[in-house]
Amino acid sequence: MATTRTATTQWKGALLDGSGTVSLDTSGVGTFEVSWPSRAEAANGKTSPEELIAAAHSSCFSMALSHGLAGAGTPPESLRTSADVTFQPGEGITGIVLTVQGHLPGLTAEQFQEAAETAKANCPVSKALAGTTITLKAELL
């Protein structure tokens, strides 16, 4: 069954001196401030499209990896995934680095790396971001 999730942004003003809010409508968990300086300079307590992409990618990848590992008979005790999304003004998103650490007794580093590469290739967010270079770092704890 397909699902649709919705977020809404309210923006006022021009790009450089304007600002807005993005609300996570489906979940209702929050409304967050956004601005050009928070995107291209320091966050200063505001979010950016790239941070929201990083959140989506790290959570999707973790779900895909957990599912693949469990399907292979080695469910993880824990996974910690971060996604670093790099934005270059004038160019756009120039790359994403996924870093995952996993606690999986009985799994070799090579097996974990292979499972992580498969998850990266099959995660729906990775697929949606296929036009961007995605780098993976996987480490067993």
C-alpha positions in Angstrom: 0.0 0.0 0.0 1.4 3.4 -1.0 1.8 6.2 1.5 2.1 9.9 1.0 3.8 12.2 3.5 3.4 15.9 3.5 5.5 18.9 4.6 4.7 22.5 3.9 7.0 25.6 3.7 5.8 29.1 4.3 8.3 31.7 2.9 8.3 35.5 3.2 10.7 37.8 1.3 13.5 37.4 -1.1 16.0 34.5 -0.9 18.9 36.4 0.8 16.9 38.3 3.4 13.8 36.3 3.6 12.9 33.4 5.9 10.3 30.8 6.4 9.1 27.8 8.3 8.8 24.2 7.3 6.1 22.1 9.0 6.1 18.3 9.1 2.4 18.0 8.4 1.8 14.3 8.3 3.4 13.5 11.7 2.7 16.9 13.2 6.0 16.6 15.2 7.1 20.1 14.5 7.6 23.3 12.6 11.1 24.5 11.9 12.6 27.8 10.8 14.6 28.0 7.6 16.6 30.8 5.9 19.3 31.3 3.4 22.0 32.0 6.0 21.1 28.8 7.9 21.5 26.9 4.6 24.7 28.5 3.2 26.4 29.7 6.4 25.9 28.7 10.0 22.7 26.9 11.1 22.1 29.3 14.1 19.2 27.2 15.4 17.5 26.8 12.0 17.3 23.9 9.6 17.9 23.6 5.9 16.7 21.4 3.0 20.0 19.6 3.2 19.6 18.8 6.9 16.1 17.5 6.2 17.6 15.3 3.4 20.2 14.1 5.8 17.6 13.1 8.3 15.6 11.3 5.6 18.6 9.5 4.1 20.1 8.3 7.4 16.8 6.9 8.7 15.9 5.3 5.4 19.3 3.7 5.0 19.2 2.4 8.6 15.8 0.8 7.9 17.1 -0.8 4.7 20.2 -2.1 6.3 18.3 -3.5 9.4 15.9 -5.2 7.0 18.6 -6.8 4.9 20.6 -8.0 7.9 17.5 -9.5 9.6 16.6 -11.2 6.3 20.0 -12.8 6.2 19.5 -14.1 9.7 21.8 -11.5 11.4 19.5 -8.8 12.8 21.6 -5.9 14.3 21.7 -5.2 18.0 22.1 -1.6 17.0 23.0 0.7 14.1 24.0 4.3 14.2 23.9 6.1 10.9 24.8 9.7 10.1 24.4 11.4 6.7 26.5 14.4 5.8 24.9 16.4 3.0 27.3 19.0 1.4 25.7 22.1 -0.2 27.7 24.5 -2.3 26.0 27.8 -3.2 25.8 28.1 -6.9 26.3 24.4 -7.5 23.8 22.7 -5.2 24.2 19.4 -3.3 27.7 18.1 -4.2 27.8 14.9 -2.2 26.5 12.8 0.6 28.5 10.7 3.1 26.7 7.9 4.9 28.6 6.7 8.0 27.2 3.6 9.8 28.4 1.9 12.9 26.8 -1.4 13.8 26.9 -3.8 16.6 26.3 -7.3 15.1 27.9 -10.2 16.9 28.9 -13.0 14.6 29.2 -10.8 11.5 32.6 -10.1 9.8 33.5 -6.6 8.7 33.4 -7.7 5.1 29.9 -9.1 5.5 28.8 -5.9 7.2 30.3 -3.8 4.4 28.5 -5.9 1.8 25.2 -5.5 3.6 25.7 -1.8 3.9 26.5 -1.4 0.2 23.3 -3.4 -0.7 21.3 -1.1 1.6 22.8 2.0 0.1 21.9 0.8 -3.4 18.3 -0.2 -2.5 17.3 2.4 0.1 14.4 4.4 -1.5 16.0 7.7 -0.5 19.4 6.7 -2.1 17.5 5.9 -5.3 15.7 9.3 -5.2 19.1 11.0 -4.8 20.8 8.9 -7.6 22.1 12.0 -9.3 24.3 12.8 -6.3 27.6 11.1 -5.3 26.9 9.0 -2.2 29.9 7.7 -0.3 29.6 5.0 2.4 31.7 4.3 5.5 30.7 1.2 7.5 32.3 0.0 10.7 31.5 -2.8 13.1 31.6 -2.0 16.8 
